[in-house]
Amino acid sequence: MEETTPIIETTAAQEFVQVQKQEKIMKVMVAIDESEGSLYALQWALENLFRHRDIGAPADDGSPLITVVHVQPPFQMPYTAVPVGPVLFATPAVMDSVKKAQEESASEVLSHASKVCEQHRIKAQMMVIRGNPKDMIVEAVEQINVDLLVVGSRGLGQIKRAFLGSVSDYCVHHAKCPVLIVRPPKSSNK
């Protein structure tokens, strides 16, 4: 009997350590697009959020340390509010061409992001979602139960941001987790 008691205590201690390790793993999501600002945000997150991690060591449970999400906006037909002539409709060939171009663009963006993660030896999950980027990023944060959302800043001025809206501003106000907006460094040319 005395031999089994230390084994049980060791097992309980090991389980406690395992639970503590699992609690310390933060779920991070980085939203990227074709902009240099979003890729800089990914680079910044990998260099700063995982700085103290033992490089080369995978996550303890084999799960990804970071989720990289790319949102493809849906194809919208151009239209005018005032009927000024013949109405243009996209043919199936045009629609297929647009979808193919979007898929190639998403593939390039995620390929680049994957290479950046591999250089830092960080295991990442890559996702492509279709829809309005603002809404889809916030929805993905909720579905995955993310602890931190990282987004880049395009540096839109106040006027453009007011008319176009800012994905980062929307995420700050609607995401149910902390949002980190990473601004690229000011270039030396300015």
Secondary structure, 3 states (H helix, E strand, C coil): CCCHHHHHHHHHHHHHHHHHHHHHCCCEEEEECCCHHHHHHHHHHHHHHCCCCCCCCCCCCCCCCEEEEEEECCCCCCCCCCCCCCCCCCCHHHHHHHHHHHHHHHHHHHHHHHHHHHHCCCCEEEEEEECCHHHHHHHHHHHHCCCEEEEECCCCCHHHHHHHCCHHHHHHHHCCCCEEEECCCCCCCC
